[in-house]
Amino acid sequence: MKKHFLVAAALLAVLAISLGVALALTADGSSSGAVNAKPAAEAEPFRASSHRLSDPERSELTVVEFLDFECEGCGAMYPVVERLREEYEDRVTFVARYFPMPGHRNSRTAALAAEAAARQGKFEEMYTKLFETQAQWGEARESKAATFRGYAKELGLDMEKFDADIDDPGTAERIAVDQRDGLGLGVQGTPTFAVDGAVIPTPGSYDEFRDLIESRLAR
């Protein structure tokens, strides 16, 4: 019990710091940095083009995460989401949407790499790679574009196409679509979750998130 409490407390601390930084960076209403999109007039929690991490044949619930690959809070939630995905793979649709934040030097670059990988059917593989290596490149002051390109090679991507997709304005626009929807839904920091279309306070632990899902599935 004590161990679970300490883990939950640590997760809450990381999430609080991440959200605090996000709010501090955006409190003046500035559109500088990574979040440079305007809120969507008709924001959607997820769209047909959104990246599904699970897609059960008979989905009973949809969980959407607006994330930043460089965000420590998102990194802390990654194993929680993975555990929930495994447990509810036949009942719940899990969706990942981009929301790179200001102040993270490589968050948008990571999102571009993920979207370029998605164009070759490898979004989930790049998503996993970026989170599992976050401690190695997160918070770096220099560009990690070469590092992400190395991940693409490891995943066996067509590198000529990958490079072209990184430079394609349509790739950046795809990220901006997620950002606009997030802003329109009131997303201010990452990670932010929406459950069946409604933005929720970020759960502080696996058990809290699981209880939330169970309560929704029981309706």
ZADO-1210 file (C-alpha; in nm, 4 decimals, padded with zeros to 6 digits):
<atoms>
<atom x="00.0000" y="00.0000" z="00.0000" code="MET" pos="1"/>
<atom x="00.2807" y="00.2395" z="00.0935" code="LYS" pos="2"/>
<atom x="00.4593" y="00.1666" z="-00.2358" code="LYS" pos="3"/>
<atom x="00.1445" y="00.2406" z="-00.4401" code="HIS" pos="4"/>
<atom x="00.0965" y="00.5655" z="-00.2467" code="PHE" pos="5"/>
<atom x="00.4523" y="00.6790" z="-00.3157" code="LEU" pos="6"/>
<atom x="00.4217" y="00.5963" z="-00.6857" code="VAL" pos="7"/>
<atom x="00.0932" y="00.7860" z="-00.7085" code="ALA" pos="8"/>
<atom x="00.2404" y="01.0823" z="-00.5205" code="ALA" pos="9"/>
<atom x="00.5414" y="01.0935" z="-00.7523" code="ALA" pos="10"/>
<atom x="00.3169" y="01.0791" z="-01.0586" code="LEU" pos="11"/>
<atom x="00.0995" y="01.3603" z="-00.9258" code="LEU" pos="12"/>
<atom x="00.4100" y="01.5700" z="-00.8580" code="ALA" pos="13"/>
<atom x="00.5376" y="01.5265" z="-01.2139" code="VAL" pos="14"/>
<atom x="00.1960" y="01.6066" z="-01.3587" code="LEU" pos="15"/>
<atom x="00.1621" y="01.9159" z="-01.1409" code="ALA" pos="16"/>
<atom x="00.5029" y="02.0444" z="-01.2488" code="ILE" pos="17"/>
<atom x="00.4264" y="01.9785" z="-01.6166" code="SER" pos="18"/>
<atom x="00.0905" y="02.1554" z="-01.6010" code="LEU" pos="19"/>
<atom x="00.2375" y="02.4420" z="-01.4011" code="GLY" pos="20"/>
<atom x="00.5061" y="02.4984" z="-01.6620" code="VAL" pos="21"/>
<atom x="00.2479" y="02.4827" z="-01.9402" code="ALA" pos="22"/>
<atom x="00.0246" y="02.7389" z="-01.7725" code="LEU" pos="23"/>
<atom x="00.3186" y="02.9659" z="-01.6965" code="ALA" pos="24"/>
<atom x="00.4320" y="02.9558" z="-02.0567" code="LEU" pos="25"/>
<atom x="00.0878" y="03.0349" z="-02.1956" code="THR" pos="26"/>
<atom x="-00.0552" y="03.2643" z="-01.9268" code="ALA" pos="27"/>
<atom x="00.0195" y="03.5794" z="-02.1244" code="ASP" pos="28"/>
<atom x="-00.1839" y="03.4541" z="-02.4190" code="GLY" pos="29"/>
<atom x="00.1226" y="03.4453" z="-02.6385" code="SER" pos="30"/>
<atom x="00.1138" y="03.2158" z="-02.9392" code="SER" pos="31"/>
<atom x="00.4939" y="03.1888" z="-02.9534" code="SER" pos="32"/>
<atom x="00.6641" y="02.8533" z="-02.9233" code="GLY" pos="33"/>
<atom x="00.5136" y="02.5258" z="-03.0311" code="ALA" pos="34"/>
<atom x="00.1479" y="02.6058" z="-02.9628" code="VAL" pos="35"/>
<atom x="00.1004" y="02.8515" z="-03.2450" code="ASN" pos="36"/>
<atom x="-00.2392" y="02.7334" z="-03.3684" code="ALA" pos="37"/>
<atom x="-00.5763" y="02.8960" z="-03.3176" code="LYS" pos="38"/>
<atom x="-00.8601" y="02.7019" z="-03.1506" code="PRO" pos="39"/>
<atom x="-01.0757" y="02.5079" z="-03.3936" code="ALA" pos="40"/>
<atom x="-01.4171" y="02.6651" z="-03.4467" code="ALA" pos="41"/>
<atom x="-01.5750" y="02.3208" z="-03.4131" code="GLU" pos="42"/>
<atom x="-01.3283" y="02.1257" z="-03.2031" code="ALA" pos="43"/>
<atom x="-01.3462" y="01.7463" z="-03.2051" code="GLU" pos="44"/>
<atom x="-01.1915" y="01.5209" z="-02.9392" code="PRO" pos="45"/>
<atom x="-01.0910" y="01.2833" z="-03.2160" code="PHE" pos="46"/>
<atom x="-01.1316" y="01.2598" z="-03.5904" code="ARG" pos="47"/>
<atom x="-01.1283" y="00.9847" z="-03.8501" code="ALA" pos="48"/>
<atom x="-00.7624" y="01.0691" z="-03.9160" code="SER" pos="49"/>
<atom x="-00.6619" y="01.0527" z="-03.5481" code="SER" pos="50"/>
<atom x="-00.4052" y="00.7912" z="-03.4529" code="HIS" pos="51"/>
<atom x="-00.5632" y="00.4966" z="-03.2729" code="ARG" pos="52"/>
<atom x="-00.3393" y="00.2929" z="-03.0464" code="LEU" pos="53"/>
<atom x="-00.6171" y="00.0376" z="-03.0107" code="SER" pos="54"/>
<atom x="-00.9248" y="-00.0102" z="-03.2245" code="ASP" pos="55"/>
<atom x="-01.1541" y="-00.2826" z="-03.0891" code="PRO" pos="56"/>
<atom x="-01.4222" y="-00.4140" z="-03.3191" code="GLU" pos="57"/>
<atom x="-01.6903" y="-00.3247" z="-03.0666" code="ARG" pos="58"/>
<atom x="-01.5535" y="-00.0261" z="-02.8778" code="SER" pos="59"/>
<atom x="-01.7420" y="00.0708" z="-02.5614" code="GLU" pos="60"/>
<atom x="-01.5373" y="00.3775" z="-02.4695" code="LEU" pos="61"/>
<atom x="-01.2859" y="00.6184" z="-02.6248" code="THR" pos="62"/>
<atom x="-00.9881" y="00.7608" z="-02.4353" code="VAL" pos="63"/>
<atom x="-00.7975" y="01.0399" z="-02.6107" code="VAL" pos="64"/>
<atom x="-00.4645" y="01.1784" z="-02.4918" code="GLU" pos="65"/>
<atom x="-00.3320" y="01.5155" z="-02.6071" code="PHE" pos="66"/>
<atom x="00.0403" y="01.4645" z="-02.5606" code="LEU" pos="67"/>
<atom x="00.3859" y="01.6096" z="-02.5962" code="ASP" pos="68"/>
<atom x="00.6595" y="01.3506" z="-02.6498" code="PHE" pos="69"/>
<atom x="00.9071" y="01.5623" z="-02.4491" code="GLU" pos="70"/>
<atom x="00.6697" y="01.6254" z="-02.1571" code="CYS" pos="71"/>
<atom x="00.7775" y="01.4482" z="-01.8364" code="GLU" pos="72"/>
<atom x="00.4149" y="01.4167" z="-01.7282" code="GLY" pos="73"/>
<atom x="00.3338" y="01.2377" z="-02.0535" code="CYS" pos="74"/>
<atom x="00.6362" y="01.0173" z="-02.0007" code="GLY" pos="75"/>
<atom x="00.5073" y="00.9316" z="-01.6519" code="ALA" pos="76"/>
<atom x="00.1625" y="00.8467" z="-01.7901" code="MET" pos="77"/>
<atom x="00.3007" y="00.6373" z="-02.0773" code="TYR" pos="78"/>
<atom x="00.3337" y="00.3107" z="-01.8766" code="PRO" pos="79"/>
<atom x="-00.0095" y="00.3734" z="-01.7221" code="VAL" pos="80"/>
<atom x="-00.1693" y="00.4084" z="-02.0661" code="VAL" pos="81"/>
<atom x="00.0189" y="00.1022" z="-02.1920" code="GLU" pos="82"/>
<atom x="-00.1093" y="-00.1060" z="-01.9018" code="ARG" pos="83"/>
<atom x="-00.4648" y="00.0142" z="-01.9582" code="LEU" pos="84"/>
<atom x="-00.4378" y="-00.0559" z="-02.3316" code="ARG" pos="85"/>
<atom x="-00.3366" y="-00.4126" z="-02.2597" code="GLU" pos="86"/>
<atom x="-00.6159" y="-00.4617" z="-02.0089" code="GLU" pos="87"/>
<atom x="-00.8943" y="-00.3055" z="-02.2185" code="TYR" pos="88"/>
<atom x="-00.7772" y="-00.3761" z="-02.5736" code="GLU" pos="89"/>
<atom x="-01.1079" y="-00.5445" z="-02.6612" code="ASP" pos="90"/>
<atom x="-01.3326" y="-00.2767" z="-02.5104" code="ARG" pos="91"/>
<atom x="-01.1689" y="00.0674" z="-02.5222" code="VAL" pos="92"/>
<atom x="-01.0327" y="00.2745" z="-02.8114" code="THR" pos="93"/>
<atom x="-00.7162" y="00.4624" z="-02.7124" code="PHE" pos="94"/>
<atom x="-00.6224" y="00.7613" z="-02.9282" code="VAL" pos="95"/>
<atom x="-00.3038" y="00.9719" z="-02.9309" code="ALA" pos="96"/>
<atom x="-00.3120" y="01.3336" z="-03.0496" code="ARG" pos="97"/>
<atom x="-00.0285" y="01.5817" z="-03.0836" code="TYR" pos="98"/>
<atom x="00.0007" y="01.8839" z="-02.8555" code="PHE" pos="99"/>
<atom x="00.3677" y="01.9994" z="-02.8532" code="PRO" pos="100"/>
<atom x="00.4191" y="02.2657" z="-02.5867" code="MET" pos="101"/>
<atom x="00.6289" y="02.5836" z="-02.5827" code="PRO" pos="102"/>
<atom x="00.9554" y="02.5530" z="-02.3941" code="GLY" pos="103"/>
<atom x="01.0271" y="02.2002" z="-02.5132" code="HIS" pos="104"/>
<atom x="01.2993" y="02.2375" z="-02.7742" code="ARG" pos="105"/>
<atom x="01.2298" y="01.9066" z="-02.9485" code="ASN" pos="106"/>
<atom x="00.8605" y="01.8435" z="-02.8873" code="SER" pos="107"/>
<atom x="00.7496" y="01.9588" z="-03.2318" code="ARG" pos="108"/>
<atom x="01.0456" y="01.7835" z="-03.3958" code="THR" pos="109"/>
<atom x="00.9419" y="01.4601" z="-03.2242" code="ALA" pos="110"/>
<atom x="00.5834" y="01.5066" z="-03.3388" code="ALA" pos="111"/>
<atom x="00.7033" y="01.5550" z="-03.6973" code="LEU" pos="112"/>
<atom x="00.9028" y="01.2314" z="-03.6723" code="ALA" pos="113"/>
<atom x="00.5989" y="01.0461" z="-03.5388" code="ALA" pos="114"/>
<atom x="00.3758" y="01.1788" z="-03.8148" code="GLU" pos="115"/>
<atom x="00.6333" y="01.1003" z="-04.0837" code="ALA" pos="116"/>
<atom x="00.6492" y="00.7460" z="-03.9428" code="ALA" pos="117"/>
<atom x="00.2684" y="00.7328" z="-03.9464" code="ALA" pos="118"/>
<atom x="00.2740" y="00.7962" z="-04.3203" code="ARG" pos="119"/>
<atom x="00.4549" y="00.4633" z="-04.3499" code="GLN" pos="120"/>
<atom x="00.2225" y="00.2835" z="-04.1109" code="GLY" pos="121"/>
<atom x="00.4648" y="00.3039" z="-03.8173" code="LYS" pos="122"/>
<atom x="00.3057" y="00.5587" z="-03.5843" code="PHE" pos="123"/>
<atom x="00.2759" y="00.3263" z="-03.2866" code="GLU" pos="124"/>
<atom x="00.6332" y="00.2056" z="-03.3256" code="GLU" pos="125"/>
<atom x="00.7680" y="00.5629" z="-03.3273" code="MET" pos="126"/>
<atom x="00.5321" y="00.6637" z="-03.0440" code="TYR" pos="127"/>
<atom x="00.6744" y="00.3799" z="-02.8343" code="THR" pos="128"/>
<atom x="01.0348" y="00.4576" z="-02.9269" code="LYS" pos="129"/>
<atom x="01.0031" y="00.8270" z="-02.8406" code="LEU" pos="130"/>
<atom x="00.8567" y="00.7634" z="-02.4978" code="PHE" pos="131"/>
<atom x="01.0884" y="00.4764" z="-02.4102" code="GLU" pos="132"/>
<atom x="01.3928" y="00.6932" z="-02.4946" code="THR" pos="133"/>
<atom x="01.2587" y="01.0236" z="-02.3598" code="GLN" pos="134"/>
<atom x="01.5161" y="01.0351" z="-02.0780" code="ALA" pos="135"/>
<atom x="01.7948" y="01.0236" z="-02.3368" code="GLN" pos="136"/>
<atom x="01.6870" y="01.3229" z="-02.5440" code="TRP" pos="137"/>
<atom x="01.4271" y="01.5160" z="-02.3436" code="GLY" pos="138"/>
<atom x="01.5140" y="01.8666" z="-02.2233" code="GLU" pos="139"/>
<atom x="01.8110" y="01.8907" z="-02.4609" code="ALA" pos="140"/>
<atom x="01.8930" y="02.2420" z="-02.5767" code="ARG" pos="141"/>
<atom x="02.0086" y="02.1270" z="-02.9200" code="GLU" pos="142"/>
<atom x="01.7961" y="01.9800" z="-03.1977" code="SER" pos="143"/>
<atom x="01.7455" y="01.6037" z="-03.1792" code="LYS" pos="144"/>
<atom x="01.6235" y="01.5717" z="-03.5384" code="ALA" pos="145"/>
<atom x="01.9205" y="01.3465" z="-03.6205" code="ALA" pos="146"/>
<atom x="01.8372" y="01.1246" z="-03.3221" code="THR" pos="147"/>
<atom x="01.4792" y="01.0842" z="-03.4400" code="PHE" pos="148"/>
<atom x="01.6015" y="01.0122" z="-03.7917" code="ARG" pos="149"/>
<atom x="01.8134" y="00.7370" z="-03.6400" code="GLY" pos="150"/>
<atom x="01.5013" y="00.5919" z="-03.4783" code="TYR" pos="151"/>
<atom x="01.3329" y="00.5931" z="-03.8200" code="ALA" pos="152"/>
<atom x="01.6226" y="00.3905" z="-03.9604" code="LYS" pos="153"/>
<atom x="01.5927" y="00.1442" z="-03.6709" code="GLU" pos="154"/>
<atom x="01.2246" y="00.1018" z="-03.7524" code="LEU" pos="155"/>
<atom x="01.3102" y="00.0161" z="-04.1116" code="GLY" pos="156"/>
<atom x="01.1445" y="00.3176" z="-04.2687" code="LEU" pos="157"/>
<atom x="01.2084" y="00.4336" z="-04.6239" code="ASP" pos="158"/>
<atom x="01.4452" y="00.7177" z="-04.5354" code="MET" pos="159"/>
<atom x="01.4012" y="00.9115" z="-04.8590" code="GLU" pos="160"/>
<atom x="01.0272" y="00.9216" z="-04.7969" code="LYS" pos="161"/>
<atom x="01.0764" y="00.9953" z="-04.4266" code="PHE" pos="162"/>
<atom x="01.2941" y="01.2980" z="-04.5042" code="ASP" pos="163"/>
<atom x="01.0479" y="01.4224" z="-04.7646" code="ALA" pos="164"/>
<atom x="00.7573" y="01.3845" z="-04.5222" code="ASP" pos="165"/>
<atom x="00.9448" y="01.5728" z="-04.2489" code="ILE" pos="166"/>
<atom x="00.9775" y="01.8672" z="-04.4894" code="ASP" pos="167"/>
<atom x="00.6239" y="01.8374" z="-04.6269" code="ASP" pos="168"/>
<atom x="00.4041" y="02.1260" z="-04.4974" code="PRO" pos="169"/>
<atom x="00.1194" y="01.8766" z="-04.4805" code="GLY" pos="170"/>
<atom x="00.2967" y="01.6944" z="-04.1961" code="THR" pos="171"/>
<atom x="00.3124" y="02.0103" z="-03.9862" code="ALA" pos="172"/>
<atom x="-00.0498" y="02.0840" z="-04.0742" code="GLU" pos="173"/>
<atom x="-00.1528" y="01.7410" z="-03.9488" code="ARG" pos="174"/>
<atom x="00.0011" y="01.8277" z="-03.6102" code="ILE" pos="175"/>
<atom x="-00.1691" y="02.1673" z="-03.6139" code="ALA" pos="176"/>
<atom x="-00.5094" y="01.9996" z="-03.6640" code="VAL" pos="177"/>
<atom x="-00.4619" y="01.8210" z="-03.3315" code="ASP" pos="178"/>
<atom x="-00.3430" y="02.1401" z="-03.1643" code="GLN" pos="179"/>
<atom x="-00.6415" y="02.3392" z="-03.2880" code="ARG" pos="180"/>
<atom x="-00.8835" y="02.0765" z="-03.1617" code="ASP" pos="181"/>
<atom x="-00.7024" y="02.0637" z="-02.8292" code="GLY" pos="182"/>
<atom x="-00.7159" y="02.4397" z="-02.7859" code="LEU" pos="183"/>
<atom x="-01.0817" y="02.4412" z="-02.8839" code="GLY" pos="184"/>
<atom x="-01.1518" y="02.1802" z="-02.6157" code="LEU" pos="185"/>
<atom x="-00.9705" y="02.3828" z="-02.3507" code="GLY" pos="186"/>
<atom x="-00.6424" y="02.1908" z="-02.3397" code="VAL" pos="187"/>
<atom x="-00.3800" y="02.4036" z="-02.1620" code="GLN" pos="188"/>
<atom x="-00.1098" y="02.1523" z="-02.0786" code="GLY" pos="189"/>
<atom x="-00.0030" y="01.7950" z="-02.1272" code="THR" pos="190"/>
<atom x="-00.0996" y="01.5266" z="-02.0717" code="PRO" pos="191"/>
<atom x="-00.4692" y="01.6047" z="-02.1099" code="THR" pos="192"/>
<atom x="-00.7224" y="01.3251" z="-02.1503" code="PHE" pos="193"/>
<atom x="-01.0725" y="01.3244" z="-02.2949" code="ALA" pos="194"/>
<atom x="-01.3009" y="01.0304" z="-02.2182" code="VAL" pos="195"/>
<atom x="-01.5900" y="00.9890" z="-02.4611" code="ASP" pos="196"/>
<atom x="-01.5474" y="01.3486" z="-02.5715" code="GLY" pos="197"/>
<atom x="-01.5234" y="01.5151" z="-02.2298" code="ALA" pos="198"/>
<atom x="-01.1930" y="01.6508" z="-02.0985" code="VAL" pos="199"/>
<atom x="-01.1181" y="01.5086" z="-01.7527" code="ILE" pos="200"/>
<atom x="-00.8710" y="01.5918" z="-01.4741" code="PRO" pos="201"/>
<atom x="-00.5623" y="01.3796" z="-01.5327" code="THR" pos="202"/>
<atom x="-00.5798" y="01.0702" z="-01.3104" code="PRO" pos="203"/>
<atom x="-00.2979" y="01.0504" z="-01.0573" code="GLY" pos="204"/>
<atom x="-00.2394" y="00.6771" z="-01.0798" code="SER" pos="205"/>
<atom x="-00.3149" y="00.3596" z="-01.2728" code="TYR" pos="206"/>
<atom x="-00.5752" y="00.2573" z="-01.0142" code="ASP" pos="207"/>
<atom x="-00.7525" y="00.5935" z="-01.0380" code="GLU" pos="208"/>
<atom x="-00.7594" y="00.5761" z="-01.4181" code="PHE" pos="209"/>
<atom x="-00.8781" y="00.2151" z="-01.4142" code="ARG" pos="210"/>
<atom x="-01.1585" y="00.3018" z="-01.1703" code="ASP" pos="211"/>
<atom x="-01.2668" y="00.5845" z="-01.4013" code="LEU" pos="212"/>
<atom x="-01.2775" y="00.3515" z="-01.7015" code="ILE" pos="213"/>
<atom x="-01.4646" y="00.0856" z="-01.5066" code="GLU" pos="214"/>
<atom x="-01.7241" y="00.3380" z="-01.3936" code="SER" pos="215"/>
<atom x="-01.7817" y="00.4543" z="-01.7521" code="ARG" pos="216"/>
<atom x="-01.8030" y="00.0993" z="-01.8855" code="LEU" pos="217"/>
<atom x="-02.0594" y="00.0099" z="-01.6196" code="ALA" pos="218"/>
<atom x="-02.3033" y="00.2764" z="-01.7398" code="ARG" pos="219"/>
</atoms>
